[in-house]
């Protein structure tokens, strides 16, 4: 080796101090600059190859999966425009005002918040601050969250089951139709799903190491999930905690203590924002949208909490016991005509593989890490699926994206576990059953649409059933034929959802209620398409509202967030959403609105605002405001749209 060797020994003249401890007989070697460059680890090579225990194909395959996911989610990203204008308007406001950013206000002047906490808005607003207001700037973070979720599922599954399991799990997530929808849309569900996946990843690491630090990290991810979509994130918590209490390699007292630390981290990471919002005077912050008492706690436990379970959501549209406008509830809701093609393609296989995995690991020691992984992901899937199936309040098909990581992980883990146990026969039977279930259910789901003709569904059924039968005979096959059989099983399972995923990203989606899949797919009563979408104002309307805008706090007011959002995105100026999303919140009251007008803070009132009034016991303030405006101010037509000029009283009111 090209090195310079320096032996540290004492000298007769004492020119160097003697070492305080025993002399080290080993020479200290220092590489020359050329040797240092030659011996320096090739970081790019290590990044490409991955850990030494991984097969050589693992890391390139992982990068290929992530790149393919990125292409799928971004190639037609801007086709959706502003997507859900309700949230895009709040993103625009947050990019313009730090106060609106912090509270999640729907306008930069801070009249009312959206009906969710603001974490997902923060990410998009920061993107808009950097890139400027555009569809791309709003939706790019969502696509990157999708790629990250696929990567997290891969990394988590790979830890205990190997790279092949991780790749299968990641591919299932990437090709789940509702994932392709939500990771190219601007609803909070994209960030929520990523944070739950990160929570599972941190839980697995915590179990491996019996680590209080990693359990606190789990709590932080769940807390951030709460600041994304409140209570929904808590559905994964029971089995995250149960897996740790069962399997962490330490004594029970410490396992309990570590779990309590996780709860504390959860409370702190979510509670700081809630405490600020609840303690700050109402006059110093926006009204809390979705609540009837200007309280985030009421929003959390009412409209966004128990109301979603029992259907008693004050101020909501429709709903009611038994599902109401949101589809029939019941054990098989996830397989229904309105939900099945969004998420359920591989749920039957995932449940088969979960049951088999728990059976295979049943007699292992308490600390068995694979069994703990089944508890983490299986509990996530079963609990969340049951809650979605029986919730009587507002339910949208896209909520089911929260199931995608669990389905992907269980399929990846279960396939590899079963294959590794093929020698005893039971493993191949499990694989065959899971493959047949995927092929059969895929065939039935594809039969619900005419978008692909008959060839795809027949191919899925034929290839899948053939692969299922051949799996039973793999022990007698030539070794080169086995990969073809396994590839056929994977193709049969992923072809249907993959086709739906590509169809989803090939078209734009806009509005507050969107679904994945090819255009024209038949929907059940729960499918409501792109309902509640904002209209783009004409250039004449934008010019009229923008004139002398600096004189007003709000250039316009409109009933309901959708009308307000369209005007705001067109003008990029504050527009007051009277009554919040549905027009059913008491914000502002008639007296407050009259004072705003008297103070000259609002220029126009948009006629024909699309609110829903005092739905399900909500406030009637928006109706009162509309009636007062129409009787008190002059109507003007701007390029075919009716507005009331709040600076021009009607002659009858003078």
N, C-alpha and C positions, 0 to 999 in steps of 0.2 A: 504494500500500500504506500502511495506517495504521501508521506507524513513527515513532519518534523517532530523528533522525540526530545522531550525535555525531562531529565531526571532531577528531581528536587532532592539534593543532598546538602549537608552543611559544608562550609568552607573553613580552611584553617584560619583565615583572617577574620572570621566572624562577620563578614560583610552582609550576610543575610541572617535574619533572626531564625533561631531554631524553632521547629514546630512544637506547639504546646503538647501534642499528643504523640502516640507512637508513630514512627515514620512509616509512610506507605511505600512498600517496596515496589509497587507497580508504577511504571513510568507513565506520565501524563502525555498523551499524544494530541497534537493539534493538526488537523488537516490543512494542507496548503489550499489557497483559493481555488485552484483547478480541481483538486480532489473534493473540496466542499461542493463545488458545482456538480461534479460527477456523482457524488454520493447522496446528494439531496434527494429525498423521496419525490418521485414524479407524481405530483398531486393530481394532475389530470388523469393519469393512468389509474391511480387509486380511486378517484371519483368514478371512473368508468368501470373498473373491475369490482369495486365494493369490498366488503370484508373478505378475508381469506377463506372463510368457511363457505362462502357462497359459490355456486357453480359459475363458470365463466360467462354463461349466457344471462345470468340473473340481472345484473345491473343494466346491460344494454336493453334487455327486454323491458325493464321498468321504465327506462327513459323513453323507449318507444311507445309504451302505454301512455305515459304522461303527454308526450308530444301529440299522439293521436287524439287524446282527450282535448288538448288545447285547440287543435285544428277543428274538431267537431263543434266545440263550444264557441269559437270565434269567427269562423269563416263567413257567417251571415249575421253577425251579432247585431248590427245596427238596423236590421229589417224591422225590429220591433219599435223603432223610434224611441219615444219616451216611456214605452211599456206601460207600467202602472203610473199614470200621471199624478195620482194622489201622493205617491212617495217621491216622484221626480220633482214635484213642486217643492216639497220639503227639503230635498237635496239642494235645489237651487237657492232656497232661502238660507240653508246652512252654509252654503258657499259664499253668501253675501254678508251674513251676520253671524258673529261668534255666539251671540246670545241665542239666536234661532238654532244654531248648530248644537249648543249644549242641551237645550230643552226638546229638540225635535219639532220645532214649530213649523206649521205649514206655510207661513209667510215670514219675510224678513222683519216685518214690524211686530211680530209676536202676538197675534190675536189668539191662536189656538194651536195645540199640538196635534200630531197624528195620534191615532188610537193605539200606538205601540211605543215602548221605550225606544231610544234613539240610536242604539249601537250600530245597527246596519246602516243608518243614515250617515253616521259619522264617517264610515269607510268611503261611501260614495261621495260625500261632500268634500272630503279631502282630495279625492281623485279629480273632482270638478275644479277645485281651487288650483290644482296643478295643470290640468289639461284644458280648462275652460268648459263651459256648459255645452254638452252634446250627448247624443245617445251613446256614443262610444265611451265617453268618460264615465257615464253612469253605470253602464253594463259591464265594462271590462273587469272591475273588481269582482263581480259575480262569477264571471267565467274563471277567473284565477282561483276563486274559492272552490269551484268545482274541481279544478285540477288538483288543488291542495287536498281536497277530501279524498279523491282517488289515491293520492300518494299516502295519506295518513292510513287509510284502510290497508293498502299494500304493506306499509311498514309495520303496522300492528299485527296483522295476520302472519306475516313472515317471521316474526320473532319466535313463535312456537311451532309453526307448521311448515315453514320453508318458503322459498321464493315462488314456487309454482302455485301454492295456495294464495299467496299475496297477489299474484298476477290475476288469478281467476277472480278473487274478491274485488280487486280494483276494476277489472273489466266489467263485471256485473254492475257496479255502481255507475261507471261511465255511460253504460248503454241502457240504464233504466230510463224509460221515457220521461217520467216526471222529473228526474234529475236533469235531463237535457233541457227541460223547460225552465226549471227554477234557477239553474246556473247560467241561464242566458236572459234572466228577468230580474227585476229590481225589488222583489218582495223580501222581507226579512228572513225567509226560510233558507236561503242559501247560506248566510252566515250562521244561522242556528244549526244547520246540519253539520257544517264544518266544526263548530265548537263542540257539538256532541261527539263527533268522531275523535276530536282531540282529547275529549274527556275519557273516552274508551282507551285510547293510546296511553294516556297518563296513568289510568287505572291498572293496565297490564304491567307497566313499568313499576308502579308502586307495589303491586303484588310480588313481582319477581324479587324486589329488593327489601320488602317490608319497610318501605321508606315513608316516613312522615312528610318529608319534603315533597315527594311526588303526590302524596294524597292531598296536600295543600294546593298543588298545581291543578289537580282534578277539580277542587273546589273553585279555583279561579276560573277555569274554563266554564264550569256550570254557572257561576255568577255572571260571567259575561253573556252566557246564553240567556240568562234571565233578563239582562238589559237589552236583549235582542227581541225576545218574544215572550216574556214573563214566564208563566207557570208551565208552558209546554216542555221546557227543558228538564223540568223535575221528573218527568216520566222515566228517565233513564237512571235516576239516582238510586232507587232502592236496590237494583241488582248490581250496580257498581259497588255500592257499599257492602252488599251481601257477599259478593265475590271476594272482596278484601278480607272481610271477617272470617270467611271460610278458609282461604288459601294462603294468606300471607305467612311466610315462615318465621313467625315469632309468637310469643305467648299471647293469650287472649287479652290480657290487660292492656298490652301495648297496641293490639289491633283495634280495640275500642278507643283508646286515646288517639290513635292516628286518625280514626274515622271522625272523631269530634273535632280534630284540627281541620279536617277537610270541610266540615260544616261551618266552622268559624271562618275559613277562607272564603267559602261561598257567600256567607252573609256580608263580609266586609267588601268583597269585590262587586257585589250588587248593591249593597245597602248604602254606600256612600252617596250614590246619585239619588236614590230614593229619599234619603234623609234630607238632602239639600232641597229637593223639589217640595217635600212636605213641610219643611220648616220655613222656607222663604215666603214672605207675604204674597198672597195671591195677586196683589196689585203690581208686584215686581216681576211677574213671570206670565207666560201665556196660560190660558185656560187649558186644563187637561182634557183633550179630546176623548170622547167615548165614555166619559163619566157624567153623571148628573149633578154631582156636588163639587166639581173642581178638585177631585182627589185622585192621585195616582193609586192609592191603596184600593179605592173603590173600583177603579178601572181594572186593577190586577185581579181582585177576588170576585168582581161582579161580571162586567161585560166580557172580560178576557179570561175569567176564571170559572167559577161554578156555573155561571150562565151558559158557558159552552157545553157543560155537562147536562144540565137539566132543561136547557132551552129557555130559561127565564132571563133574557138579556134585555134590560130596559134600554129602549132607544134603538133596538136593532130592527132590521127589515125581515119580515117573515120569521122563520124558525118555528119554535113551538115543540111540544112533546111529540115523540115519534119521528122527529126529523123535519117535519113541516116542509118548507121549501128546500131543504138541504138533503133530501133523499131519505129513504127508509133506513132505520137503524136495525142492527141485528148482527149475529155472529158472522155472517157471510157478506157483510157490507164491502169489505176490501175486494171481493170478487164480483161485485155487481156490475151492471152494464155501464154505470157512470164512473166507476173507480177502477175496475179490474185491469183495464189496459194501461192505466197509469203506473201501477206498481206491482201487480200480483203475479207477473209472469213466472217468477221463480220462488214465490212464497211456498207453494206446496213442497217443492224440492228442499227448500231451506228448513222447513219444519221436519221433514223426514230425516235430513242430515243432522239436525239438532238432536232429535230423539236418539238417533243411532250414536252420535258422538258422546252423549251423556251415558249411554249404555256401555259403550266401549271403555269409558274412563271411570265407570262406576266404582270399581274396587281399588282404584289407585289411592295413594296416600292423600291425606288432607291437603297437602301443599301442591298437588298436581296442577301444573300451570295450564295445561291444555283444558282440563275440566273447568278451571277458573275462566278461561277465555270463552268457553261455551256459556257459562253463566252470565258473563258480561254482555255478550252479543245476543244470546238467546233471550235473556230477560228484557233487554231493550226491545227486541222484535215483538215478543208476546204481549208485554204490557202496553206498549204504544199502539199496537194493532187493536187490542181489545178496547182501549179508550176511544180510538177513532171509530170503532165499529158501533159503539153504543152511545156516543155523545149526541144529545138531542138538539143542541144549539147549532150555531153557525158552523158549518163544515164545508170546506172546499176540497176538491180532489187534489189540489197541489200540496195540501198539508202532508200528504203521504210521502213526500220526498224524505221526511224524517226517518222512514223505514229503510231507505235504500242502503245506507252503510251496513246495517245489521243483516239485511238479506245477503249482500255481497260477501260479507265476512263469513257468515255461516255456510254459504255455498262453497267458498274457497277452502275453509277449514274442513268441512265435512267430506268433500270430494277427496282431499289428500288423505285424511284419516282413514276413510273407507278403502282407498286404494292400497294403503300401506298394510291393511289387514285382509288383503285379497286371498292370502294363502289359506285361511280357515273357512273360506266360502261365504261367510256372512258379509264380509266387506263387499264382495262383488254383487251380492244380492241387493245390498243397500244402494250401491251405485246404479244398478240396473233399475231399481224402483224410482230413484230420484230422476234418472234420465227419462224414463217413461212418463213420469208425472210432468216434467217440464215440456216434453213433446206434446203430450195430450192437451195440457192446459194451454200451451201456445197455439195449438191448432184451433181450439175453441175460441180463444181471444181473437185470432186472426179471422175467424169466421164472422166476427161482428162488423167487419169492414170490407168494402169492395175495392179498397185502394190498391191492393196488390194482386188482384185477381185470385185465381185458385192455386197458382203454381207455388207460392210461398208456403201457404198453410199445408198443402199436401206434401211438399218437400220436407217441412219441419216434422210432420208426423211420420213420414216414411223413414227419413234418416234417423230420427230419434228412436223410433221403435226398433229399427234394425240394430242401432248401436246398443240399445238396452239388452237385446238378446245376445249380441256378440260379446258384450262384457261378461256375461255368464260363462263364456267359453274361452276367455283370454288365456287361461292356464294351458290350454292345448294348442294355442296359436303359435305361429312363427313370431319371433320377437319383433320383427320389422313390421308386422301387421298390427300390433297392439297400439302404437301411436295413432294409426289411422282410425281405429275404433274410438279411441278417447277423443280425438279431434272431432269426429262425427258427433259424439255426444255433446261436446261444447258448442259446436256450430248449431245443432238443433235447439239447444237451450237459449242461445244468444241471438239467433237470427230474427226472431219475432220482435223482441224489445229493441234490437239494433235497428231494424227497419223503422220502427216507431220513433226512435231517437233521431235518426237522420231526417225523417219527415218533419219532426218537431223543429229542428234547427233550420230547416229549409224554408220556413215561413215565419213571418212576424206574428207577434202576439201583443195585444194591447187590451187594457181594461183591468178591472179589479178581480175578475173571475175568469181564469184562463185554464185550458186543458192541453195536454200533450197529445201527439198523434197526428195522423194524416188529416187533411181538410175533409170535412164531410162525414167524419166518423159518427155513427149513431150514438146518441147519448140518452141516458135515462133521465128521470125527473130531477136528479141532482145536478146535471150538467147544464150550465147557463152561459157557456161561451164567453165571449169578451164583454160581458155586461159591465156597465158603469165605467165607460171610457170618456175621457175629456175630449172636447172638440177643439180643433186648432182655429184660433180667431183669424179673421182676414187681416190683410195689411191695413185696411181702412180702420178697423176696430183697434188694432195695435197703435196706429198713429193717433187716434182720438184719445185713447186712454193714456198715452205717453205724453201728450201735450201738457206742459206746465206741471209735470209729475212731481217736481221738487216742492210744490206748495202743499202736497197732501201726504198724509201718512199711508193711506191706502188709495190707489188710483181707482179701485172699484171694490164692491162687495157683491157676493153672490150666495144664494142658498145652496148648501151642499159643497163638498170639497171638489167634486169633479168639475163643475162649471168654473169654480174659482181657480183650480189648478190649470185648466186650459188657458184662461186669460193670463195667469201669472207666468206660465212658461212662454207664452207668446210675447209678453211685454218685458219679462224679467224684472217686474216691479211688484211690490206687495199688493195682493188681492185678499180681502178678508173672506174666509169661508164661514158664513153664518151657519151655526148649528153643527159644524164639523162634518164628518163624512156623510152621515145620513140626513143632516139638517135637523137632527132631533136633540142636540145638546143645547142647554140654555146659555149659549155664548154667541153674541152678547144678548142681554135682555133687551126688551124694547126700550126701556129707559136709557140703558147704556148706549144703544145705537142712536137714539135721538140726541144724546149729548155729543156723541162723535160728530154727527151731522151739524149740530149747532156750532161746534168748535171748528168746523170747516176741515175736518180730517179725512173725509171720504168724498170722492168726486162723483162716481157713478154707482148705480145699483143695477145689476144685470137682471133683466126680466127673464122669466122662464127658467130660473135656476133649478137644477135637478136634485132637490132634496126630497126626503120622504116624510117630512113632518114629524108629528109626535107619535112615532111608531112604538108600539108595545109599552106605552106609558111614558114615552120620552117627552121632552119639552115642546110646547107649542110656540115658543118665542119666535122661531123663523116665520111661521104663518102670520103672527102678529106684526112682525117687521114688514113683511111683504105687503100686507093690507094697508099699513100706514104709509108706506112709500108710494103705493099706487094711488092713494087718495090725496097725497100731499105734494107730489112733485111731477114735473113735466116729463112725459115720455118722449124719447127721441129715437129715430131709426138710424142706425149706423150700418150701412152695407147689409141691410136685411135683418139685423139683430136689434132687439128692443132693449134700450137702457133708459134709466131714469136719472136725469141730471139733478143731483142733490144740491146743486147751487141755484137751481131754478124752481122755486115753489110753483105749484099749479095755481092757475088763476082763481080756482074755487077755494084754495087754501089761504089766499092772501087777505 
